[in-house]
Amino acid sequence: MRLFKISCLFLAAVFAVSSHAESLIPKPPALNASAWILVDAESGTVLAEHNADERLPPASMTKMMTSYIAVHEIMEGKVSEDTQVPISVNAWKKGGSKMWVREGTEVALIDLLRGIIVQSGNDASIAVAEYFAGSESAFAGWMNQYAQNFGMTNTNFENATGWPAEGHLSTARDLATLALHIINDHPDYYGLYAEKYYEYNDIRQPNRNQLLWRDASVDGLKTGHTDEAGYCLTASAKKDETRLISVVMGTSSESARTQETQKLLSYGFRYFETHKLYSAGEILSTEDVWLGKTDTVTLTLADDLYLTLPRGSIDELQADIVTPDYPEAPLKAGQAVGTLSIRIGDEVLAERPLVAAEDVEEAGFFGRLFGGIKLFFIRLFG
């Protein structure tokens, strides 16, 4: 194997970051909440957590999955924003927070989405569930399939609203995962979560996420509250190139969930920053190839590489590329042909496979014959 090093000075030059002394990061704040987590949206780095895998009632944060599925159906072309959804007696009479739709009417899907996201309407959530799956219980089963696909292994949904039900549970970590999918999978619809008001049926209601008024960097996502769950909030905020997602569960009041979430987000932005180190497809190395129709292959990453670091520490990064001594054709585009490691000192912060950017076909008979002989002696004599 061959090892190539990209110096920390090179990385510092790429990002035009001046030299800083090593940062000392304080411990995350202790919150007055049952569980919480703070995650960087690009790198997936967990910056703070407490009881993040404890299964707790998610209350109306459940509706993030309800809205995700509805939006996904729009994105798949199976329905449109203007699709008319009938309102059943069951949806109309549901208690709790409401959009105030009327029984026997039909409502455009986009209006119901705003009713779910902005107004936290239980009636809108049930109407959407019944339209897509025939019943709320069947829709809950569909929600659980999505949860499993997302890796939300500690989540079980019994309904589309977050109404208290035995076994209707999730975790701070799983809800952060769901928030990541909402942001990354459906960026064209993420703006719905930042809307401060929505009016339907001559009733204007505010978004219950108070941070939308207090912090300009906050642009989502969803509140929740029941007596059992307490006051909860999944929030996201972006400053410069850093987007953070926080989940706070089980606080004592509406103002408490806002304050505790603000503490968590402020900690993340104050002490950490996210950098895009490399783009997918960016050429990182050109390697010799044996027994092929071409003599070289370019190596790249399959996905963008983001890293969340303590502020001021990027100039300490070291990038190492490890490749095989004598890679042989054939090679397929996307095939792993090496490894990129990012570290500070002896601590490896990220490791990604380097993949071939293009196919390298095997040489013809004589090319393989003479190339094989040459390669034999090179290996023999080092």
Stockholm file with secondary structure:
# STOCKHOLM 1.0

chainA/1-382         MRLFKISCLFLAAVFAVSSHAESLIPKPPALNASAWILVDAESGTVLAEHNADERLPPASMTKMMTSYIAVHEIMEGKVSEDTQVPISVNAWKKGGSKMWVREGTEVALIDLLRGIIVQSGNDASIAVAEYFAGSESAFAGWMNQYAQNFGMTNTNFENATGWPAEGHLSTARDLATLALHIINDHPDYYGLYAEKYYEYNDIRQPNRNQLLWRDASVDGLKTGHTDEAGYCLTASAKKDETRLISVVMGTSSESARTQETQKLLSYGFRYFETHKLYSAGEILSTEDVWLGKTDTVTLTLADDLYLTLPRGSIDELQADIVTPDYPEAPLKAGQAVGTLSIRIGDEVLAERPLVAAEDVEEAGFFGRLFGGIKLFFIRLFG
#=GR chainA/1-382 SS CEEEEECHHHHHHHHTCCCCCCCCCCCCCCCSSSEEEEEETTTCCEEEEESTTCCBCCGGGGHHHHHHHHHHHHHTTSSCTTCEEECCHHHHHCCSSCCCCCTTCEEEHHHHHHHHHTSCCHHHHHHHHHHHHSSHHHHHHHHHHHHHHTTCTTCBCSSSSCCCCTTCBBCHHHHHHHHHHHHHHCGGGGGGGGCCEEEETTEEEECSCTHHHHCTTEEEEEEEEETTTEEEEEEEEEETTEEEEEEEEEESSHHHHHHHHHHHHHHHHHHEEEEEEECTTCCCEEEECBSBSSSEEEEECSSCEEEEEETTCGGGCEEEEEECSSCBSCBCTTCEEEEEEEEETTEEEEEEEEEESSCBCBCCHHHHHHHHHHHHHHHHHC
#=GC SS_cons         CEEEEECHHHHHHHHTCCCCCCCCCCCCCCCSSSEEEEEETTTCCEEEEESTTCCBCCGGGGHHHHHHHHHHHHHTTSSCTTCEEECCHHHHHCCSSCCCCCTTCEEEHHHHHHHHHTSCCHHHHHHHHHHHHSSHHHHHHHHHHHHHHTTCTTCBCSSSSCCCCTTCBBCHHHHHHHHHHHHHHCGGGGGGGGCCEEEETTEEEECSCTHHHHCTTEEEEEEEEETTTEEEEEEEEEETTEEEEEEEEEESSHHHHHHHHHHHHHHHHHHEEEEEEECTTCCCEEEECBSBSSSEEEEECSSCEEEEEETTCGGGCEEEEEECSSCBSCBCTTCEEEEEEEEETTEEEEEEEEEESSCBCBCCHHHHHHHHHHHHHHHHHC
//
